[in-house]
């Protein structure tokens, strides 16, 4: 993990790099191949029977709404501490070699401000440990969160009091707002589109009436608490022209998307900005 973070920070020298803390449920990290399972069991110094029992206990009925994201950091604080140390050690090593590194730590799946408070204590402790260990005077870092649960969007004013930035995880926010499973919509969404019940696939084009209303509320409330709050979007919506235009209209700082969608996102952002200029000229 540290090697990859360091390489990214180095490639982006002088620019901030957002590192999202572990998001998937733990069972996804259990290897499927028997030989890999044996290797992991040996590394953990446990027998295969114990390994299988622990692996079985990690499985959940609905893992996408289960023990993942920030919930892992709450129940296993060592996971947050380990990741924070890796981030800060990577940044410190680069700074000592003369390369400017600016890490941003992003906490996923927040639904309550007290979650952020608990994780920030761990992140701060890791920061102080690394600074003392590496003798670096100071690391410039920030701690933000993903807004991907409706409750977090509704309570954005409170959450902004503890977060340096918001990143809207629109895949999960759409999933939880609609009550649609992103992995299972193929059985009914085509009919919804065919009959005109929905105009667009909400996982491809941001639903501005419902999900968009939550985002608009969160941005307004967040910037009422912190006027200079950095706001962005994560997920495939960041490469959809209609969605990018919405983000521009709501005053987003940035959008992020898959690499192959970057040209589309840049063009859409330019077109949205041009529309603003034309609108002002007409006035």
N, C-alpha and C positions, 0 to 999 in steps of 0.2 A: 504493500500500500504506500509506504513512504517513498519508495523509488519512483512510482508513477506520479505522485503528488509533486515531488521535487522536479521531475522532468517537465511537468506542466507549468509549474511556477517559473522555471528557467526559460521555457519557450515564450512565456508571457511576461518576461522581465519588465518591471515598471508599471504593469497593469494588474488590477485586482483579479484574483482567481477564486471563484466560488467552489467550495468543496462541500458537497452534500454528505451529511453523516449517513451511516448505514440505514437503508430503508427497507429492503426485503425481509420477510420473516426468516428466522434462523434455519428452518428446515430446508430452505433453498441452498444452504451451504453444505448440506450433507451430501457427500458424493454418492452417485448411483452404482458405480462399478464396485464389485466386491473387493477387488484388490486395493482400490483407493480407500474403501472403508477400513480395511485392515491396517493400512498405513496410518490413517487418522487415529484409529484406536491405539496403535502403538505410540504415536506421538503424545496422546493423552494419558498414556500409561494405564489403560483400562482393557479388560477382556472384551471379546466380541459380544458376549451376552449382555454386558452392561452397556456397550455401545448401542446395540439394537434397541434396548429399552429406552435409552435417552433420546435416540433419534425418533422413536415412535412417539414419545411424549411431546416432541416439537411440532407434530402435525396438528393442524386445526381444521375445523369444519369450514370456516370462511376466512382464510388467511389474509385476504386483501383488507379486511376490516378487523384483523386480529392483532397478534403480538408482533408488531413491526414498527419501524420508524422510531420516533422519540420514546415509545413505550419500551423498546429494548434498552435504551439508556437509563430509563427510570428503574427497571427491574435488574438490569446488569450494568451498574454505573461504570464498571471497568471497561465496558465496550466504548463508551463515550470518552473516557480518559485515554484509552489506547489510541483512538483515532485523533484526538486533539494533540497528543504528544507527537504523533507521526506528522501531522500538519505543521506544528511549530518547529519541530526538529528540522524538517525539510527546508522551511523558510530561513531558520537560523543559519544552517550550513551554507545556503546560498548567499545570505547577507555577509557572512564572514569571508566569502570569496569575492565580494564586491558586486554581487548581483542583487538588484532591488526586488524583493518578494513581498507581495501584499495578499495574504490569504483572507478569505471570507468564509466563515464557518456557517453552514446552513443546516438548521434543525428541521427535519421533515415530520409531517403528520401531526402538527400541533393542533390541539383543540382547547387548551387552557393555559393561561399566562403562567401559572405556577409550574407547569412543565418546563418552560423556558428558564425560569428562575433556578430551578433545580439543576438543569444542565449547564447553565452559565457558571455556576459555582465550580463544577467539575472542569469546565474548559479553562476558567481562570486559574485554577490550581495547576493544571497541566502547563499553562503558559508560564507561570512563575517558576515551576520546576525546570522547564527548558531554558528559560532566561538565565537562571542561576547556574545550570549545568554547562551551558555553552558560552557564558560570559558575554552574551550579546546585550547591549544596553536596553534595547527596546525592539519589539516587533509590532508593526502596525497591523492590527487585525480587527475584524468586526464580526459580530454574531447576529445572524438574521434567521428567518424562519420561512417555511413554505406554508402558504395558505391554501389548503386543499380539503379542508373539512368545513362544511357550512357554518358550524358553530364558531370557528376561528374567524371567518369573514364577518359574522354578526358582531363578534366581540373584538374587532380589529383595534378599537381605541385602546383597550387594555393591553393587548398584545404588543402594539407599537411602543408602549412604554418600556418594554424590555428588549425589543428587536431593533436592530440597526437598519434592516431592510426586509421587504416582503418579496417573495417570489411565488406567484400563483401557480400551483400545480394543477393545471386545468383538466388533466386526464382524470385524476381522482375527484376533483371538485365536481366535474360533470357527472361522474359515476355516482357520487353520493347525493347530488342534488336531484338527479332524475330517478335514482333507485334502479338504474340499469347496470348490469354487469357487463363491463367492456368486453369480456371474453365470451359472452353468451348472446350478444345482440343479433348475431347472424340468423337466429331462428325466427325473429319477428321484425327487425328493423327494415328489411327490404319491403315488407308489406306496409309499414308506416310511411315510408317514402313514396311508395306506389300510390297509396290512397290519399296522399297529401296531408296526413295527420301531422307529420313533421316535414318541414321544408328541406332541411339538411340533416346529414348524419352529425349529431352533436359532438362526436368524438373527432370529427374532421374539421368542422366549422363551429366556432364558439357560439353557443346559444346565448345571444345577447339579451333576450327578454328575461330569462330566469337566472342562469349562471352569471350572465353579465350584470344583472342587478346586484347580486352578491358582491361581485368584484368592484363595481362602482361604489357601493356602500363602504367596502373595506378600504378602498383608496382614500375616499373622503374622510372617513373616521381616522385612518392611520395618519394622514397628513394634518389633520386637526391636532392630533397629539404631537406629531413631529413634522413640521412643514417641509423639511428637506428629506423626508423618507424616500429612500431608493426603492423603486417598484419595478418588478419585472415579471416575466411569464416563463414557465417551463412546460415542455410538452410539445406535441405535434401542432397544436394550434398556433405556435409561434411562427410556423411556416405557411399558414393559410392567409391569403390576401385579405379576406373579409375580417378575420380575427385580428390581423396586424393593424388594420385601419381602426378597429375598435380600441385597441391598445393605445394607438396614437391619440385618439380622441379623449381617452381617459387620462392622458398625461403620463404614460409609462416611461420609465427611464430607459428600458431596453426590452427586447424580446430575445429568447433563445430557442433554438430548434436543432434538428438533426443537420449534420453538415451538408447533405445534398439539398436541403431546403433553404440554405442561406441566401443564394441568389434571388429566389422568389421573395424571401422575407425583406431583403434590402430594397428590391424594386417596389414592393408593396408599401414599405415605409416612406420611400421617396414620393410615391404617388399620393399617399395620405398627406404628406407635408405640402406638396404642390396644390392639393385641393384647398388647404387652409389659406395659402397665399392668394389663390384665385378668389376665394370667398371674401377675403379682406379687401381685395381690389374692387370687387363689385360693390362693396359697401361705401 
